[in-house]
Structure formats: structure tokens, C-alpha cells
Amino acid sequence: MLDALDATPYDALLLLSFGGPEGPDDVVPFLENVTRGRGIPKERLKEVGQHYFLFGGVSPINDQNRALLDALRKDFAEHGLDLPVYWGNRNWAPYLTDTLREMAADGRRRILVLATSAYASYSGCRQYRENLADALAALAAEGLEPPKTDKLRHYFNHPGFVEPMTDGVLRSLADLPEDVRAGAHIAFTTHSIPTAAADTSGPVEAHGEGGAYVAQHLDVARLIADAVRERTGVDHPWRLVYQSRSGAPHVPWLEPDICDHLEERQAAGVPAVVMAPIGFVSDHMEVLYDLDTEAQAKAEELGLPVRRSATVGADPRFAAAVRELILERAAVERGQEVTPCALGALGPSHDLCPVGCCPARAPRPAAAGADSPYA
């Protein structure tokens, strides 16, 4: 923790998220935004939207972002960090371009971006940076001066991200019936992505089987499993598994799927499973449907006791971690020496995404990186 709460040279923080529908009439337009340019028929989008219609057409992600905004502003105020916080989404209101336009009108010239994705991957990092570049280009086309934009480093191994998830796993284990608790397996879950995208995730030197995406998740899973063993005295077996696959069936994606994994664990005689969604910042639709609905139904079919642990959400420790990341990055930009806070074997992530990091299939401009057109 740095002593001085000085965010200079930054004058604002932007919370950048995915966005989600807030009513039944929003669902198809939202999915059209998400899939724009892929030529997916509206009827197919209506089929995909059934997950949202099960919950009244409302994604929880926007309310969860509002809660995180409140937590960040509360933490900043309590600690004397004078930094306004804005919010913009990639795929639904408040839209990123509109928020950046508001920030420019407010005179914000140097902003930091907190993306609601903790790990390296194209969809979890570079695509956000591409959306930033598109929005900044739109401002420039309107005759506005785009603010200089930097992105906070990946925070997957920051204590303020890992510790709340560890507590969530411990609570879920304690909630299991006592006769199955000690033998419970932990299934650490994250979003499946194409294996080709995983293999090229992170800086070029991290490319290979699974790339930085898999390595970072495995590091977090080990941290949590080790902490659970230290606090309970029980060494629970665990595995990294995947959920929320989409796309063409012939394209290889990361496996095993959580439902397949539950079947395999039940067949192997495992008495119970805790599903720990370490790949997600909050309990949004892919957690509510893919785990709390689909995987829960599979577990009931198998007669397998399961619990789903909480995501970080608006935990005060996560808000404090964001404050620390801001102060750390600001000090680096001022030329001060900083010891970044990170747990596990991988150490702190880079501040500036290097050239070749999480490449897109077709090259597109991306802000907040070494190849940014907005210096």
C-alpha cells in the first residue's frame, strides 16, 4: 500500500463492463449489439435470449456494476482519494462512447480504466481495448480531444480479488452436509474460450498450450485450494473446468465443461462438489444460468450435492484493491519505484499490453497498449 493517496497524473477512473439488458424489450437489441457483424438471424437471437427471458429479460450485471460503483466511491471517500468514477459498457447503456464523451466534456484528460475482467485473453482484455479505440476515434471525429487512456493491470492474483473468493469457497464447504464435506471436490470454473484464443493469450512469450489465460486461472485455483487446506486442515481435490461455451461445434474450445465434469465426478464416487466461479467478477447471467440453473439441474439429476461459491462482486476488499492498483499505476507514471502487490507464482501482470498480446483474428486498433494509436 502506498502512503500518499495521489492519483496524479490521472483525473478519473472509468469502470468498463460488458453491459446487459434491463427488460424483455432490451434482450434482442442487446444480443444484436454483442453479435454485430456476424450475420446471426434475429430468430436465432431470440432463441439465445431465452436465458435472459427466464429472469424477466433482465441481466443482473448492470445492478452489480452499480453496486461496485457505490463500493468504489465509498472506499475512495473514506480514504481521501479524490478521483471521480464513471461507468461505460461495451454492449448496452450507459454506452462507452457516451461515457467518454461525458468525461471529455467534464475536462477529464488522463483516465484509468478498470475492466470487469481479471484475466488475459482477447475477449477479456484486447477486445475491451479495441472498443476503447473505437470510442476514442468517434470522439476525435466529432472534433473532441480524446482523453489519454490507460488500463489497470490484470488483477487476478491481487489479494483483494483472491481472498473474497477463498472465503466464498470456505462458506460453501461449511454449508455442505457434514458427512460429505471432507470429501468434497472443488470445481474452479471460468468462461470457456476457443483453444486457439487461449493459446495466444497474454504476451507473446506466454503463448503456448492454454497461454496466459489457463496459467493465470490455474495460479488462482492453487492459491485458493492452498488457503482452504491451511484453514480447514483438509486437502480438497480440485480441477479447473469451463462453462458458457458458444460458437460453432467444430471449433475446439477449452474443456471439460462443468456439467460433463459433474457427471465424471459423480461416477468416480465423489460425494459433493463446490463450484467456484473464479473467472467472473460478479454473479451475472452466465453464473446465474450456467451454474445456478443448468449445472444445478445436472447435479440434482445425478443426486450429487453441490454448492456454488460467491464471486467478488462489490466486496470492500475488492474496492480497496482497485484503489491500491490506481495508486500503484499513478506512482509508476510519475516515475516512482513501486512494488506491485500480487500473490502466487506468476507475479504482477504488465501495466502496458505489449505488441502481440492476445491478438485478434483480424488486426484492429486497440487503445491503452504499446500499439495504441492514442499515445
C-alpha positions in Angstrom: 0.0 0.0 0.0 1.4 3.4 -1.0 1.4 6.1 1.7 0.2 9.1 -0.4 -3.3 8.9 -1.9 -2.1 10.7 -5.0 -3.7 9.7 -8.3 -1.7 12.2 -10.3 -1.5 12.2 -13.4 -4.9 10.6 -13.6 -8.1 12.7 -13.1 -10.8 10.0 -13.4 -11.5 6.2 -13.3 -13.7 4.5 -15.9 -15.4 1.3 -15.0 -15.7 -0.6 -18.3 -18.0 -3.6 -18.5 -19.9 -5.8 -20.9 -23.4 -4.5 -20.3 -26.7 -6.3 -20.3 -30.5 -5.9 -21.0 -32.7 -4.4 -18.3 -36.0 -5.6 -19.6 -37.6 -8.0 -22.1 -37.6 -5.5 -24.9 -33.9 -5.0 -24.5 -32.8 -8.6 -24.9 -32.7 -9.0 -28.7 -31.3 -5.5 -29.4 -28.6 -6.2 -26.7 -27.7 -9.5 -28.4 -27.6 -7.7 -31.8 -25.0 -5.4 -30.3 -23.0 -8.3 -28.9 -23.0 -10.3 -32.2 -22.9 -7.3 -34.6 -21.1 -8.2 -37.9 -21.6 -12.0 -37.5 -24.8 -12.2 -39.6 -26.8 -14.1 -37.0 -30.6 -14.1 -37.8 -32.9 -12.4 -35.3 -34.8 -15.6 -34.8 -31.6 -17.3 -33.6 -31.0 -14.3 -31.2 -34.5 -14.8 -29.8 -33.6 -18.5 -29.0 -30.3 -17.4 -27.4 -32.2 -14.8 -25.4 -34.3 -17.4 -23.6 -31.7 -17.5 -20.8 -32.5 -13.8 -20.2 -36.2 -14.3 -20.5 -36.1 -16.8 -17.7 -35.0 -13.9 -15.5 -37.6 -11.4 -16.7 -35.3 -10.2 -19.5 -33.0 -8.6 -17.0 -29.3 -9.3 -16.7 -28.0 -8.7 -13.2 -24.7 -7.3 -14.4 -25.8 -3.6 -14.5 -27.1 -3.6 -10.9 -23.9 -5.4 -9.9 -21.9 -2.7 -11.6 -23.9 0.0 -9.8 -23.1 -1.8 -6.5 -19.4 -1.8 -7.4 -19.5 1.9 -8.3 -21.0 2.6 -4.9 -18.3 0.5 -3.2 -15.5 2.2 -5.1 -16.8 5.7 -4.4 -17.3 4.8 -0.7 -13.8 3.4 -0.4 -12.2 6.4 -2.2 -14.1 8.9 0.0 -13.2 7.1 3.2 -9.5 7.0 2.3 -9.3 10.5 0.9 -8.7 9.6 -2.7 -10.2 12.4 -4.8 -10.9 10.6 -8.1 -14.3 10.7 -9.8 -15.6 7.3 -11.1 -17.5 6.9 -14.4 -19.2 3.9 -15.9 -19.5 2.7 -19.6 -20.5 -0.5 -21.2 -19.5 -2.2 -24.5 -22.9 -3.5 -25.4 -25.6 -1.6 -23.6 -26.4 1.7 -21.9 -24.5 3.5 -20.5 -22.5 3.1 -23.7 -18.8 3.5 -23.6 -18.7 6.2 -26.3 -21.4 8.3 -24.5 -19.4 8.0 -21.2 -16.1 9.0 -22.8 -17.9 12.0 -24.4 -19.2 13.0 -20.9 -15.7 12.6 -19.5 -14.3 14.8 -22.2 -17.0 17.4 -21.6 -16.1 17.3 -17.9 -12.5 18.1 -18.7 -11.0 14.7 -17.9 -7.7 14.5 -19.8 -6.0 11.4 -18.4 -8.1 8.4 -17.3 -7.6 5.0 -15.9 -9.8 2.1 -17.0 -10.9 -0.8 -14.7 -12.3 -3.6 -16.9 -14.6 -6.2 -15.3 -12.4 -9.0 -16.5 -9.4 -10.1 -14.4 -7.5 -12.3 -16.8 -5.6 -12.1 -20.1 -7.5 -13.1 -23.3 -8.8 -11.5 -26.5 -12.4 -11.2 -25.2 -11.3 -10.3 -21.7 -8.7 -7.7 -22.5 -7.9 -6.8 -26.1 -11.5 -6.6 -27.2 -12.1 -4.0 -24.5 -9.1 -2.1 -25.7 -10.4 -2.2 -29.3 -13.8 -0.9 -28.1 -11.9 1.9 -26.3 -10.1 2.8 -29.6 -13.4 2.8 -31.5 -14.9 5.2 -28.9 -11.9 7.5 -28.8 -11.9 7.6 -32.6 -15.6 8.6 -32.5 -14.8 11.5 -30.2 -12.0 12.6 -32.5 -14.3 12.5 -35.5 -16.7 14.8 -33.6 -13.9 17.3 -33.1 -13.4 16.5 -29.4 -9.9 15.8 -27.9 -9.9 12.2 -26.7 -8.5 11.7 -23.2 -5.4 9.7 -22.8 -6.4 6.3 -21.6 -4.6 3.7 -19.6 -5.9 0.3 -18.4 -5.2 -1.1 -14.9 -3.2 -4.3 -15.0 -4.8 -7.7 -14.6 -5.8 -8.2 -11.0 -6.5 -12.0 -11.0 -3.8 -12.5 -8.3 -4.3 -9.4 -6.2 -5.2 -10.4 -2.5 -8.3 -8.2 -2.8 -9.6 -10.4 -5.6 -8.3 -13.8 -4.3 -9.3 -13.5 -0.6 -13.0 -12.9 -1.1 -13.2 -15.9 -3.3 -11.4 -18.0 -0.8 -13.9 -17.0 1.8 -16.7 -17.9 -0.6 -15.3 -21.4 -1.1 -15.0 -21.9 2.7 -18.6 -20.8 3.3 -19.8 -23.2 0.6 -17.9 -26.1 2.1 -19.3 -25.3 5.5 -22.8 -25.3 4.0 -22.4 -28.9 2.7 -23.8 -31.7 4.9 -21.1 -32.8 7.3 -21.0 -36.3 6.1 -19.9 -35.2 2.6 -17.9 -32.1 3.4 -14.4 -33.6 3.9 -14.6 -35.5 0.6 -15.9 -32.6 -1.4 -14.2 -31.7 -4.7 -13.7 -28.1 -5.8 -14.5 -27.3 -9.4 -13.0 -23.9 -10.3 -14.9 -22.6 -13.2 -14.3 -19.9 -15.8 -15.6 -19.0 -19.3 -14.6 -21.4 -22.0 -12.9 -19.8 -25.0 -11.6 -21.3 -28.3 -8.4 -23.1 -27.7 -6.7 -21.0 -30.4 -7.6 -17.9 -28.4 -6.3 -19.4 -25.2 -3.1 -20.5 -26.8 -2.3 -16.9 -27.9 -3.5 -15.2 -24.7 -1.1 -12.9 -22.9 2.3 -11.5 -24.1 4.0 -13.4 -27.0 6.4 -15.2 -24.6 3.4 -16.6 -22.7 1.8 -18.1 -25.8 1.6 -21.9 -26.0 -0.9 -24.5 -24.8 -3.5 -22.6 -22.9 -1.4 -19.4 -22.9 -1.7 -16.9 -20.1 -5.4 -17.5 -19.8 -5.2 -21.0 -18.5 -2.0 -20.4 -16.5 -3.5 -17.4 -14.6 -6.6 -19.3 -13.7 -4.6 -22.3 -12.5 -2.5 -20.0 -10.4 -5.6 -18.6 -8.7 -7.1 -22.0 -8.2 -3.9 -23.2 -6.5 -3.9 -20.1 -4.2 -7.5 -20.8 -3.1 -7.0 -24.5 -2.7 -3.9 -24.0 -0.6 -5.6 -21.4 1.5 -8.6 -23.7 2.1 -6.2 -26.5 3.2 -4.4 -24.2 5.6 -7.7 -23.0 7.2 -9.5 -26.3 7.3 -6.8 -28.9 7.5 -8.4 -30.8 4.6 -6.8 -31.1 1.2 -9.7 -31.0 -1.2 -9.1 -32.3 -4.7 -9.8 -29.7 -7.4 -9.8 -29.1 -11.1 -10.1 -26.1 -13.4 -13.2 -26.5 -15.6 -15.2 -24.4 -18.1 -18.6 -23.1 -18.8 -20.7 -20.9 -21.1 -19.3 -22.3 -24.4 -20.8 -20.8 -27.5 -19.9 -20.8 -31.2 -19.6 -23.4 -33.9 -19.5 -27.0 -32.7 -16.5 -27.9 -34.9 -14.2 -25.2 -33.3 -12.3 -26.6 -30.3 -12.9 -24.8 -27.0 -11.4 -25.3 -23.6 -12.8 -28.4 -21.8 -14.1 -30.1 -19.7 -17.5 -28.4 -19.4 -18.8 -28.1 -15.9 -21.8 -30.4 -16.5 -19.6 -33.1 -18.0 -17.3 -32.7 -15.1 -20.1 -33.2 -12.6 -21.1 -36.4 -14.3 -17.5 -37.6 -14.2 -17.0 -36.8 -10.6 -20.3 -38.5 -9.6 -19.3 -41.6 -11.5 -15.9 -41.5 -9.7 -17.7 -41.6 -6.3 -17.1 -38.0 -5.2 -19.7 -37.2 -2.5 -20.1 -33.5 -3.2 -18.8 -30.6 -5.3 -18.3 -26.9 -4.7 -18.4 -24.8 -7.9 -16.2 -21.8 -7.6 -16.6 -19.3 -10.4 -13.1 -17.7 -10.2 -13.3 -16.4 -13.8 -16.1 -14.0 -13.1 -16.1 -10.7 -11.2 -19.8 -10.8 -10.3 -22.8 -13.1 -10.4 -24.0 -12.1 -13.8 -26.1 -14.1 -16.3 -23.5 -16.7 -17.1 -23.2 -17.5 -13.4 -27.0 -17.4 -12.7 -27.9 -19.6 -15.7 -24.9 -21.8 -16.5 -24.1 -22.6 -12.9 -27.2 -21.9 -10.7 -29.6 -23.2 -13.3 -28.1 -25.6 -15.7 -25.3 -27.1 -13.6 -27.5 -27.2 -10.5 -30.1 -29.2 -12.5 -27.5 -31.6 -13.7 -26.3 -32.1 -10.1 -29.9 -32.8 -9.0 -30.3 -35.3 -11.8 -27.1 -37.0 -10.6 -28.1 -36.9 -6.9 -24.8 -35.0 -6.3 -24.8 -32.4 -3.5 -23.3 -29.1 -4.9 -22.8 -25.6 -3.7 -21.8 -22.5 -5.7 -19.5 -20.1 -4.0 -19.8 -16.3 -4.4 -17.9 -14.1 -6.8 -16.1 -11.0 -5.6 -18.8 -8.5 -6.6 -18.7 -5.3 -4.6 -16.7 -6.8 -1.7 -15.0 -3.9 0.2 -11.7 -5.8 -0.2 -12.0 -5.7 -4.0 -12.8 -2.0 -3.9 -9.7 -1.5 -1.7 -7.7 -3.5 -4.3 -8.8 -1.2 -7.1 -7.7 1.8 -5.0 -4.3 0.2 -4.5 -4.0 -0.6 -8.2 -4.8 3.0 -9.1 -2.2 4.4 -6.6 0.4 1.9 -7.8 -0.1 2.8 -11.5 -0.1 6.5 -10.8 3.2 6.3 -8.9 4.7 4.3 -11.8 3.5 7.1 -14.3 5.2 9.7 -12.0 8.5 7.7 -12.2 8.5 6.4 -8.7 9.6 2.9 -7.7 6.7 0.6 -6.8 6.5 -2.9 -5.5 3.3 -4.3 -7.1 1.0 -6.4 -4.9 0.5 -9.9 -6.2 0.1 -13.5 -4.8 1.1 -16.8 -6.4 3.8 -17.9 -8.8 3.2 -15.6 -11.7 3.8 -12.3 -10.1 2.2 -9.0 -11.1 1.0 -8.5 -14.7 2.3 -5.9 -17.1 1.0 -2.3 -16.9 1.1 -1.9 -20.7 -0.2 -4.6 -23.0 2.8 -5.3 -25.4 2.6 -5.8 -29.1 1.3 -9.3 -30.0 -0.6 -9.6 -26.7 -3.9 -11.5 -27.1 -4.0 -10.9 -30.9 -7.3 -10.5 -32.8 -8.1 -12.7 -35.8 -8.2 -9.5 -37.9 -5.9 -6.7 -36.8 -7.8 -3.7 -35.3 -6.6 -0.6 -33.4 -6.6 -1.1 -29.7 -6.1 1.7 -27.1 -4.2 1.5 -23.8 -1.4 -0.7 -25.1 2.0 -0.5 -26.6 0.4 -0.4 -30.1 -2.2 2.2 -29.2 -2.9 4.9 -31.8 -3.6 7.3 -28.9 -0.3 8.0 -27.2 
